[in-house]
Amino acid sequence: MAQGTDATILAALLDHLGALAFTPPLQIAMPGIDFPAAGQTKPDNYLHASFLPNDTTNTELGAGQEQYRGILQVSVYWKKGVGHIKPLEAASRIINHFSKGTTLHKDGLKIVIDRKPSAASLLQETDRVQVPVTVRYHAFA
């Protein structure tokens, strides 16, 4: 059980991302965890999750609920030189998995994906292509 609202939101989002199956499977570089693990090499294709919470707002005066919002960014990394179709297909799968209206429940907290996720333009890196996918969420606590 995660302690704190942001930690609970992150845990729910990562659980949901982890439930998305690819064939062949894609490893996920999780926020704050060394990737790849010591002694391993970075895979040609993988996902990288980043958690970007935003300002918390009060919905009313006094001791009312607070709205937590932010972004889970999931970047698709794909080996350079094999074209852009496969990484764009992977980005599309993430977008569909986190479709607008998706509701996640974790430790009594309800997290809602409040907008259709979007993929940014492909970014060419030295040895890989990156496709960032932005997933917006909000939750009330």
C-alpha contacts under 8 A as a table, 3 or more apart, distances in Angstrom:
res1	aa1	res2	aa2	distance
1	M	8	T	7.74
1	M	107	D	7.13
2	A	7	A	5.64
2	A	8	T	5.12
2	A	11	A	7.04
3	Q	7	A	6.13
3	Q	8	T	6.63
4	G	7	A	5.40
4	G	8	T	6.18
5	T	8	T	5.07
5	T	9	I	6.17
5	T	141	A	7.46
6	D	9	I	5.05
6	D	10	L	6.13
6	D	53	P	7.44
6	D	68	Y	7.89
7	A	10	L	5.12
7	A	11	A	6.10
8	T	11	A	5.08
8	T	12	A	6.21
8	T	106	K	6.62
8	T	107	D	7.21
8	T	109	L	7.66
9	I	12	A	5.20
9	I	13	L	6.21
9	I	106	K	7.55
9	I	109	L	7.85
9	I	111	I	6.83
9	I	139	A	7.96
10	L	13	L	5.16
10	L	14	L	6.06
10	L	51	F	6.95
11	A	14	L	5.22
11	A	15	D	6.01
11	A	106	K	7.92
12	A	15	D	5.11
12	A	16	H	6.23
12	A	104	L	6.55
12	A	105	H	7.04
12	A	106	K	5.87
12	A	111	I	7.90
13	L	16	H	5.16
13	L	17	L	6.19
13	L	72	L	7.48
13	L	104	L	7.68
14	L	17	L	4.92
14	L	18	G	5.97
15	D	18	G	5.06
15	D	19	A	6.42
16	H	19	A	5.20
16	H	20	L	7.06
16	H	104	L	7.87
17	L	20	L	5.53
17	L	94	I	7.89
17	L	97	H	7.92
18	G	21	A	7.56
18	G	28	I	7.92
20	L	94	I	7.68
20	L	97	H	7.05
21	A	25	P	6.50
21	A	26	L	7.93
22	F	25	P	4.63
22	F	26	L	6.14
23	T	26	L	7.71
26	L	45	N	6.64
26	L	46	Y	5.01
26	L	47	L	6.64
27	Q	43	P	7.87
27	Q	45	N	7.89
27	Q	46	Y	5.13
27	Q	47	L	6.23
28	I	46	Y	6.01
28	I	47	L	4.69
28	I	48	H	5.55
28	I	49	A	7.02
29	A	33	I	7.14
29	A	34	D	7.70
29	A	35	F	5.71
29	A	36	P	7.48
29	A	46	Y	7.49
29	A	47	L	6.08
29	A	48	H	4.52
29	A	49	A	6.14
30	M	33	I	5.63
30	M	35	F	7.82
30	M	48	H	6.36
30	M	49	A	5.44
30	M	50	S	7.35
31	P	48	H	7.88
31	P	49	A	5.98
31	P	50	S	5.59
31	P	51	F	6.94
34	D	37	A	5.90
34	D	38	A	7.82
35	F	38	A	7.89
35	F	42	K	7.32
36	P	39	G	7.99
36	P	40	Q	5.85
36	P	41	T	6.19
36	P	42	K	5.46
37	A	40	Q	5.63
37	A	41	T	7.99
43	P	46	Y	6.47
44	D	77	Y	7.74
44	D	78	W	6.17
44	D	79	K	5.07
44	D	128	R	7.80
45	N	76	V	7.58
45	N	77	Y	5.39
45	N	78	W	4.42
45	N	79	K	5.89
46	Y	76	V	6.18
46	Y	77	Y	5.32
46	Y	78	W	6.77
47	L	74	V	6.45
47	L	75	S	5.56
47	L	76	V	4.74
47	L	77	Y	5.97
48	H	74	V	5.52
48	H	75	S	5.06
48	H	76	V	6.62
48	H	77	Y	7.57
49	A	72	L	6.89
49	A	73	Q	5.73
49	A	74	V	4.52
49	A	75	S	6.48
50	S	72	L	5.82
50	S	73	Q	5.08
50	S	74	V	6.41
51	F	70	G	7.90
51	F	71	I	6.26
51	F	72	L	4.88
51	F	73	Q	6.48
52	L	70	G	5.68
52	L	71	I	5.05
52	L	72	L	6.15
52	L	73	Q	7.56
53	P	68	Y	7.66
53	P	69	R	6.13
53	P	70	G	4.12
53	P	71	I	6.10
54	N	68	Y	7.23
54	N	69	R	5.51
54	N	70	G	4.66
54	N	71	I	7.67
55	D	68	Y	7.06
55	D	69	R	6.91
55	D	70	G	7.85
56	T	66	E	6.45
56	T	67	Q	5.56
56	T	68	Y	4.85
56	T	69	R	6.68
57	T	66	E	5.52
57	T	67	Q	5.15
57	T	68	Y	6.84
58	N	61	L	7.19
58	N	64	G	6.86
58	N	65	Q	6.22
58	N	66	E	4.49
58	N	67	Q	6.16
59	T	64	G	6.60
59	T	65	Q	6.04
59	T	66	E	5.98
59	T	67	Q	6.72
60	E	63	A	7.77
60	E	64	G	5.57
60	E	65	Q	7.22
61	L	64	G	6.55
65	Q	140	F	6.09
65	Q	141	A	5.41
66	E	140	F	5.52
66	E	141	A	5.39
67	Q	138	H	6.74
67	Q	139	A	5.72
67	Q	140	F	4.57
67	Q	141	A	6.62
68	Y	138	H	5.42
68	Y	139	A	5.08
68	Y	140	F	6.06
68	Y	141	A	7.57
69	R	136	R	7.45
69	R	137	Y	5.57
69	R	138	H	4.19
69	R	139	A	6.43
70	G	136	R	5.84
70	G	137	Y	5.67
70	G	138	H	6.64
71	I	134	T	6.46
71	I	135	V	5.40
71	I	136	R	4.55
71	I	137	Y	6.15
72	L	134	T	6.22
72	L	135	V	5.07
72	L	136	R	6.50
72	L	137	Y	7.72
73	Q	132	P	6.62
73	Q	133	V	5.57
73	Q	134	T	4.68
73	Q	135	V	5.98
74	V	94	I	7.96
74	V	132	P	5.96
74	V	133	V	5.14
74	V	134	T	6.61
74	V	135	V	7.75
75	S	91	A	7.97
75	S	130	Q	6.34
75	S	131	V	5.43
75	S	132	P	4.12
75	S	133	V	5.75
76	V	87	P	6.34
76	V	90	A	6.98
76	V	91	A	6.45
76	V	129	V	7.93
76	V	130	Q	5.50
76	V	131	V	5.00
76	V	132	P	6.28
76	V	133	V	7.68
77	Y	87	P	7.15
77	Y	128	R	6.15
77	Y	129	V	5.67
77	Y	130	Q	4.64
77	Y	131	V	6.66
78	W	86	K	7.92
78	W	87	P	5.92
78	W	128	R	5.25
78	W	129	V	5.19
78	W	130	Q	6.52
79	K	82	V	6.69
79	K	127	D	6.38
79	K	128	R	4.52
79	K	129	V	6.38
80	K	83	G	7.33
80	K	124	Q	7.98
80	K	126	T	7.90
80	K	127	D	5.33
80	K	128	R	4.33
80	K	129	V	5.70
83	G	86	K	7.19
84	H	87	P	5.68
84	H	88	L	6.17
84	H	129	V	7.87
85	I	88	L	5.24
85	I	89	E	6.07
86	K	89	E	5.01
86	K	90	A	6.25
87	P	90	A	5.03
87	P	91	A	6.21
87	P	129	V	7.77
87	P	130	Q	7.83
87	P	131	V	6.89
88	L	91	A	4.95
88	L	92	S	6.12
88	L	131	V	7.16
89	E	92	S	5.00
89	E	93	R	6.32
90	A	93	R	5.12
90	A	94	I	6.50
91	A	94	I	5.16
91	A	95	I	6.28
91	A	119	A	6.65
91	A	131	V	6.83
91	A	132	P	7.81
91	A	133	V	6.47
92	S	95	I	4.98
92	S	96	N	6.18
92	S	119	A	7.89
93	R	96	N	5.15
93	R	97	H	6.04
94	I	97	H	5.00
94	I	98	F	6.24
94	I	133	V	7.57
95	I	98	F	5.36
95	I	99	S	5.96
95	I	116	K	7.16
95	I	117	P	5.25
95	I	118	S	6.66
95	I	119	A	7.81
95	I	133	V	7.31
95	I	135	V	7.77
96	N	99	S	4.94
98	F	102	T	6.09
98	F	113	I	6.82
98	F	116	K	7.65
98	F	117	P	6.87
98	F	135	V	7.06
99	S	102	T	5.68
99	S	113	I	6.99
99	S	115	R	7.60
99	S	116	K	5.55
99	S	117	P	6.71
100	K	113	I	5.35
100	K	114	D	5.52
100	K	115	R	4.83
100	K	116	K	4.52
100	K	117	P	7.23
101	G	112	V	6.19
101	G	113	I	5.33
101	G	114	D	5.85
101	G	115	R	7.35
102	T	112	V	5.85
102	T	113	I	5.28
102	T	114	D	7.89
103	T	110	K	6.75
103	T	111	I	5.65
103	T	112	V	4.57
103	T	113	I	6.47
104	L	110	K	5.78
104	L	111	I	5.02
104	L	112	V	6.39
105	H	108	G	6.52
105	H	109	L	5.58
105	H	110	K	4.70
105	H	111	I	6.27
106	K	109	L	5.24
106	K	110	K	6.72
109	L	139	A	7.28
109	L	140	F	7.50
109	L	141	A	6.99
110	K	139	A	5.92
110	K	140	F	7.16
111	I	137	Y	6.63
111	I	138	H	5.82
111	I	139	A	4.66
111	I	140	F	7.74
112	V	137	Y	5.47
112	V	138	H	5.48
112	V	139	A	6.28
113	I	116	K	7.58
113	I	135	V	7.14
113	I	136	R	5.82
113	I	137	Y	4.43
113	I	138	H	6.65
114	D	136	R	6.26
114	D	137	Y	5.64
114	D	138	H	6.78
115	R	135	V	7.65
115	R	136	R	6.22
115	R	137	Y	7.72
116	K	135	V	7.46
116	K	136	R	7.94
117	P	133	V	6.72
117	P	134	T	5.44
117	P	135	V	4.69
117	P	136	R	6.74
118	S	133	V	5.52
118	S	134	T	5.39
118	S	135	V	7.06
119	A	131	V	6.55
119	A	132	P	5.67
119	A	133	V	4.30
119	A	134	T	6.39
120	A	131	V	6.27
120	A	132	P	5.47
120	A	133	V	6.34
120	A	134	T	7.87
121	S	131	V	6.57
121	S	132	P	7.62
122	L	129	V	6.57
122	L	130	Q	5.67
122	L	131	V	4.88
122	L	132	P	7.52
123	L	129	V	5.69
123	L	130	Q	4.99
123	L	131	V	6.41
124	Q	128	R	6.48
124	Q	129	V	4.74
124	Q	130	Q	6.42
125	E	128	R	5.20
125	E	129	V	5.71
125	E	130	Q	7.11
